């Protein structure tokens, strides 16, 4: 079991990469067909003509948006096919100084699941245009995948609409979503659903290879009851949360880059009656690399630590990957 999760993940990556990169060219002899023979073929086999047209529409592939050049943004935008399946999977691993630990650091004592996990989402996507798509999916996770899987979860189904565009010299992606909360760790606190908005903004500094990125994540959570004053975690859990991720990256090539980013989390505590209050949680930092195997497969391993106490016992091993099939 220790290796099975990784075998499945990298098997999917390898299969998808092969499907994305393998092409077959079929050479046909050049022929000249007059109007009479064309009419005869169409009349004698109308089903074939109809089938070809239907397949063309169903398998429509959109043109690449030339305004979006960043490898990560391309992968996040999903497949160019009209219909596809997209995976976002991340591994939240143990501290470097204690690889057998089943828990990740939780310096704020926040509510939620902080066990090591392999999780993310799987969604069916319908591409509306070159730059917009609609997704319907669900979250998936396996707790403590390396030390022996404690629990598998399929949770929090969602619907989202995303669009990629360019404004002057900046590349952007916006995603709007709604989710139904089924995660038992959150339902026990009365959480039922949520509304989300994510924005990714990137500016490449000329041809220097350097880029500046700011990712913003906003979520508003809906509860079926008030927070229990006797439950500290419920009082500290968020009515809405804001996460800012300023990042600096260097592109060695179109496919490979190194990056570092800060996670600046803020929460409006559920136990407060003042919705303008925002508490800042402990600042964390990531240092990692990113590599695009193909347009639709992006892999990024990184270390996560807390700058105010950068120690091996609080520095964790992680990775994230995005890939699409079809």
N, C-alpha and C positions, 0 to 999 in steps of 0.2 A: 504493500500500500504506500510505503514511503516514496517509491519512485513512480507509482502508477499515474498520479496526477500530472507529473511533469512529462511523462511519456505521452499521455493523451494530448496535453497542450502542444508540445513540440511536434507531435505527429500531425496535428491539425495545421500547425504553421507550415510544416514541410509539404503537406499535401496541397495546401492552398497556394504556397509559393510555386510549386510545380505547375498547378493549374493556371496560375497567372502568367508564368514565364514561358510555357510550352506553346508553340504555335505550329500549325501544319499548313503548308501551301500546296494546293492542288492545281496542277496545270491542265488546262483544257485546250483542245485544238481549236484554232480560229475557224469559224464557219460563217458563211454568208447565207442569210435566210430571207427569202422574198416574202412579200405581203401575203401571198396565197398560202404558203406553207405555214406562216405564223398563224393565220386564221384557222387552218386545219388543225394545228396542234392545240390551240385554245379550245376549239369545239370538241375535239376528240377526248381531251383530258382536262375538263374544267376543274375537277377536284384538286388536281395538282397545283394549278395556278392559285386557287383559293387557299390551299394549305400554306403555300409559300408566303402569301401575303399575311396570313394570321401569325405565322412564326416570326416574321419580320417585326410585326407590331409588338408581339409578346416579348421578344428578346431584344427590344430596342436598346441600343447603347448610346448614351449621350456623349457629346464631344467634351474633351477636357476643358475646364475653365482656365484659360491661359493667364488670367489675372492672379491665380493662386499657384504659387511656386514652392511653398514650404512643404517638405515631405510629411511632417506631422499633420498639418492642416488638411492635406490631401487624403491621408488615411482616415482622419476623423470625419471627413465629408462622406465617407463610404464609397461603395462601388459605383461605377458609372452606368451599370446596368439598371434598367427600369425596376426590376425586382431583385432583391439580394438579401443576404443574412449577414448581420454585422455582430462582431464580438468585441467587447471591451473587457479584458481580464487583467487583474493586478494581483501580485503576490505581496502580502504584508508579512515580512519575516521576523525572525527573532533578533535580539541584540547581538552585535558582533562579539561582545564579551561573554555571552551566555547562549550558545547556539541550541542548547537543549530546552531553553525556556519556551513555554507555550504562549506567553503573553507578550504583547508589545507595551512600551511605556505609555502611561496615562498620567502625566504630571498634574493635570487639573482635576483628576478624579471625576471626569465627565461620564454621563450616562452613555450606554452603548456597548458594542462588542469590541473588545480590544485583544481578543485572542489572535494568534497568527492565522492567516487565512489566504486562500486562493479564491478570488471572487471578482465579480463585475456584473456584466449584463450581456444578454443575447437578445437581438431584436430583428424582426422582419421589417425591411425598408422598402418604401415605394418612392422612387425618384420622380419628382414632379417636373423638374427642369434641370438644366446644367448645374444650377447653384442652390436648389432647394430640394428637401426630401422630408417624408413623413415616416415615423418609426413607431412600431408597436412591439413592446418587449417586456422582459422581466429580469430581475436581479437573480444572480446565482452565486453560491459560495460553498466552500468546504472549509470547515474550521480545523485548525491544527493539521494541515495536510502532510507535513513532513514527519511529525512525531506520531502519526496515526490519526486518521480522520475521526473527529469527535461527532460531527454532524454535517449533513448536507442540507442546504437551504435553497429553495426556489421561492423567491419572495418579491414583494413590492412591484407588481406589474405597472407599466407606465406607457404613456403615449407622448411623443415629442415631435416638434417641427424645427428643423434647422436650416440655416442658409449661410452660404459663404459669399463674400464679396470683397472688393478692394476699394479703398477710399484714398485717393492720391497715392502715396507710397506705402500705405499700410494695408496689411491683409487681415481680414476679420472673419470670424465665424460666430453666429448667434444661435442659441438653442433655447426653445421654450418648451416646458414640459409639465405634466401632471402625473402624480403617482398615487397608487392606493397602497397604504401601509399594511403589510401582512407579517413583517418581521416580529417575532414574539418578544424580542428585547425592547421593542418600542411600543407594541400594542399594550403591554402590561402597564405602560405609563399613560394610556388613553389616547395615543396618537392614532389617527385614522387615515390621513391623506396629506398631500403636500403639493405646492406649486413651485416650480423651479425655473431659473433663468441662468444660463451660462454664456459668457462672452470671452472670446479669445482674440487678442489684438497683438499684431506683430509688425515691427518696423525693422527692416534690414538696412544697415548703415552702408549705403552705396555698394561697392564691390569688395569691401574689406573682409567679408565673411562674418562680421559681427552682427548680432541682432538683439533687439530689446523686445521683450514680450511681457504682456500683462494679461493674466487670466483672472476673471472675476466669476464667482459662483454665489448665487442668491437662492435661498430656499425659505418658503413660508409654510409652517406646519399647522395642521388643523387637529384639534383634540376634542374628544367627546365629554371631557370633564376638566375641572380646574386641577391645578397641582396640589398634591397632598402636602400641607405645611410641615408634616412630620417626616417627609421623605426628602432628604437634602438633594439627591440626584434629580428628582422631579422638579424641585424648585429652581435648580440650576440649568435644567434642560432648556432648549431654545424654542421660543415662539417663532422666531425667524433667525437665520444665520447668514453671515456674509463672510466669504473667504476671498482674500486677495493673494495672488501669486505673481509678484514681480520676478522676472527672469532675465538672465543674460545668457546668450548662447553664441557659440562659434561654429560655423559651418566649414568643416574640412572639405566637404564635397556636397553635391545635391542630396546624397543619401546619408552621410554620416556627420554627426555634430556632437559637441560637448556642451553641457549646460549646468547652471546652478540657479536655484530659485529659493525664495522665501515663502513660507505659508503664514499669512497674517490672518488668523481666524477671529471673528467677532460674533457674539451671541447676544440676543435680547432675551434675558432670563424669563422663563415662563412664570416664575413666582412673583414678578414685579408687575404692578399695575401701570407703570409708565413705559409705553412702547417705544419711547425715544432712547431709552437706556441701552447702551451696547457695552458689554464686557469684552475685553480683549483676552484671549486665551494665550497660552505659552507659544511663543514664536518658534517655528522649526525651519530647518533648511535642508535642501536637497542638493546633492552633487551627483551628476550622472552623465550618461551618453545616450544618444538615440541613433538608431539605424533603420533605414527603410529597405527591407528585403525586396519589395516591389512597391508599386504605387499604393496597394491596398493592405500592406503588411508593415506595421511600424512597431519596433521593439525598443524599450528603454529601461535598462537596469540603473539603479541609483541607491545611494546611501542616504538615510534620513537621520538627522540629529537635532539637538536643541542647543543653539549657540551659547546660551547662558550657562550650560553645564555639559560641554562637549566631552562625553566620556564613552568608552566602549560599551558600557552597560546600558546606555541610552541611545546608541547608534545602531540603527536597524538596516537589514538587507532587504531590498524591495525591487520589484520590477513592474512595469505596466506594458501592455501590448494591445494594439488595435488591429483587427484584420477582418476582411470581408470575403465571402464566397459567393459564387454565381456572378 
